[in-house]
């Protein structure tokens, strides 16, 4: 399957751990993923109290959803990482897992601290959009 994502950086902006923009070709099929939550196959929250463990599970669940749509992490064009915390270290712990999971594919991303997420004991959720050329 050909890769369709072009990551864009600018020498006029500070060097970040993610790209500032991304494009997909006109004939790409866009895939809008629901927020990936840190739930196991039975619907229970994984890694209660552990931001990194929850980010890991959410990323694994995202990869499962992407496979079902005929895509991989390399097809992701943007992410939004939501972390329930008011302490800067907690979103950073989740972000480190997400960044490492994407490796060299440094998609444009937004990291947000939020008050609460939808499931009991949930601390992390990852939203994504992917683009593939079939």
C-alpha positions as CSV (number, residue, x, y, z in Angstrom):
1,X,0.0,0.0,0.0
2,X,1.6,3.3,-1.0
3,X,2.1,5.9,1.7
4,X,0.2,9.1,1.1
5,X,1.3,11.3,4.0
6,X,3.7,14.2,3.6
7,X,4.9,15.7,6.9
8,X,5.8,19.4,6.8
9,X,8.2,21.3,9.0
10,X,9.5,24.9,8.7
11,X,12.9,26.4,9.5
12,X,11.0,29.5,10.6
13,X,9.4,27.6,13.6
14,X,11.1,26.1,16.6
15,X,12.3,22.5,16.4
16,X,9.5,20.4,17.9
17,X,9.0,16.7,18.5
18,X,6.3,16.6,15.9
19,X,5.7,18.1,12.4
20,X,3.8,21.3,12.1
21,X,1.6,20.2,9.2
22,X,0.8,17.3,7.0
23,X,-0.9,16.7,3.7
24,X,-2.6,13.9,1.9
25,X,-3.1,13.6,-1.8
26,X,-6.4,14.4,-3.4
27,X,-7.3,10.7,-4.0
28,X,-6.6,9.7,-0.3
29,X,-9.3,8.0,1.7
30,X,-9.5,9.7,5.1
31,X,-10.1,7.7,8.2
32,X,-11.4,9.4,11.3
33,X,-10.8,7.4,14.4
34,X,-12.8,7.7,17.6
35,X,-10.7,8.5,20.6
36,X,-8.7,5.4,21.5
37,X,-9.1,4.6,25.1
38,X,-7.1,2.5,27.5
39,X,-9.6,-0.4,27.6
40,X,-8.9,-4.1,27.4
41,X,-10.9,-6.5,25.3
42,X,-13.5,-6.8,28.1
43,X,-14.0,-3.0,28.4
44,X,-12.0,-2.5,31.6
45,X,-9.6,0.4,32.1
46,X,-6.0,-0.8,31.9
47,X,-3.2,0.8,34.0
48,X,-5.3,2.6,36.6
49,X,-3.3,5.6,37.9
50,X,-0.5,5.1,35.3
51,X,-0.4,7.6,32.5
52,X,2.2,5.8,30.5
53,X,0.4,2.4,30.8
54,X,-2.8,4.0,29.7
55,X,-1.1,5.7,26.7
56,X,0.4,2.4,25.7
57,X,-3.0,0.6,25.7
58,X,-4.7,3.5,23.9
59,X,-2.0,3.3,21.2
60,X,-2.4,-0.4,20.9
61,X,-6.2,0.0,20.5
62,X,-5.6,2.7,17.9
63,X,-3.4,0.3,15.9
64,X,-6.2,-2.3,16.0
65,X,-8.7,0.2,14.7
66,X,-6.3,1.4,12.0
67,X,-5.8,-2.3,10.9
68,X,-9.5,-2.7,10.6
69,X,-9.7,0.3,8.3
70,X,-6.7,-0.9,6.2
71,X,-4.2,1.5,7.7
72,X,-1.2,1.7,10.0
73,X,0.4,4.3,12.3
74,X,2.4,5.5,9.3
75,X,-0.9,6.5,7.6
76,X,-1.9,8.8,10.5
77,X,-1.9,12.4,9.5
78,X,-2.7,14.0,12.9
79,X,-3.3,13.2,16.5
80,X,-4.8,14.8,19.6
81,X,-3.7,13.4,23.0
82,X,-6.1,14.1,25.8
83,X,-4.8,13.6,29.4
84,X,-6.9,14.1,32.5
85,X,-4.6,16.0,34.8
86,X,-3.7,19.5,35.9
87,X,0.0,18.6,36.4
88,X,2.4,19.1,33.4
89,X,4.3,15.9,34.1
90,X,1.3,13.7,33.5
91,X,0.6,14.8,29.9
92,X,4.3,14.6,29.2
93,X,4.4,11.0,30.5
94,X,1.6,10.1,28.1
95,X,3.1,12.1,25.2
96,X,6.5,10.3,25.6
97,X,4.7,7.0,24.9
98,X,2.8,8.3,21.9
99,X,5.9,10.0,20.4
100,X,7.9,6.8,20.9
101,X,5.1,4.7,19.4
102,X,5.1,6.8,16.2
103,X,8.9,6.7,15.9
104,X,10.2,8.7,12.9
105,X,6.6,9.4,11.7
106,X,6.3,12.6,13.7
107,X,2.7,13.6,12.8
108,X,1.2,17.0,13.8
109,X,-0.1,16.5,17.3
110,X,-1.9,18.4,20.0
111,X,-1.4,17.5,23.7
112,X,-4.2,18.7,26.0
113,X,-4.8,18.5,29.7
114,X,-8.5,18.0,30.4
115,X,-10.6,17.7,33.5
116,X,-12.2,14.3,33.0
117,X,-12.5,11.5,30.4
118,X,-15.4,9.2,29.7
119,X,-14.5,5.9,31.4
120,X,-14.0,5.1,35.1
121,X,-10.3,5.6,36.0
122,X,-9.5,6.8,32.4
123,X,-6.6,9.2,32.2
124,X,-5.6,9.1,28.5
125,X,-7.4,9.2,25.2
126,X,-5.8,9.5,21.7
127,X,-7.8,10.8,18.7
128,X,-6.4,10.5,15.2
129,X,-7.0,11.0,11.5
130,X,-5.3,8.8,8.9
131,X,-5.1,8.9,5.1
132,X,-4.5,6.0,2.7
133,X,-4.4,5.6,-1.0
134,X,-6.1,2.4,-2.0
